[in-house]
Amino acid sequence: MDVKWLIRSQSIVTLAAGMIYPYYLLFLKNLGNSYSKYGLAFAVFTISSAVASQWLAPRLDRQAVPVLIASSLGMSAAMVAFPWAPSYAAVLGLQLWMGVCNAMQKMSERQLLADHTVSGARGTAIGSYHFWTSVASGFAVVAGGYMIDWLSIDALFYASALLYAYSAWAVWRRQRGRGVRADARDLEEDTV
């Protein structure tokens, strides 16, 4: 089965996340001025992700693609909002939002990877998925370092937001094209 579209879209997401992640940690540390505030911000992210995954789990089987699109759009919005966060409380709110989006992305990508592969023949697709998303992550950290040297951390957040939005558009476009083909197939079957 074809998972190239999923590999491409999630490599873009990994690029967006990897590009900002190490520098975003510095941003959080500087905003909070203490390791305990940084720890709390990161805990809000991870715990909200865990809670959201429990709520999402029973709802994901038929809605993985829309959830994947929503997660990228949500992360894009968070990346645009981060440089404008007026307070530590606003950062905590963004961390909560990002945790929910992270759960949506992780769970839907895994659901789609399982849906678009066949039991007993998943190894090659999973290996390819891991390879390309890992390459994107490694490239992203280097690219982010150069961007932050030349521009600013704000520009890095905005570039990440654009990549997240592009990934959402790519998945939406693929799904829309797939829906048109499925409708045509259904029409063909009805007339036969």
Secondary structure, 3 states (H helix, E strand, C coil): CCCHHHHHHHHHHHHHHHHHHHHHHHHHHHHHCCHHHHHHHHHHHHHHHHHHHHHHHHHCCCCHHHHHHHHHHHHHHHHHHHHHCCCHHHHHHHHHHHHHHHHHHHHHHHHHHHHCCCCCCCHHHHHHHHHHHHHHHHHHHHHHHHHHHHCCHHHHHHHHHHHHHHHHHHHHHHHHHHHHHHHHHHHHHHHC
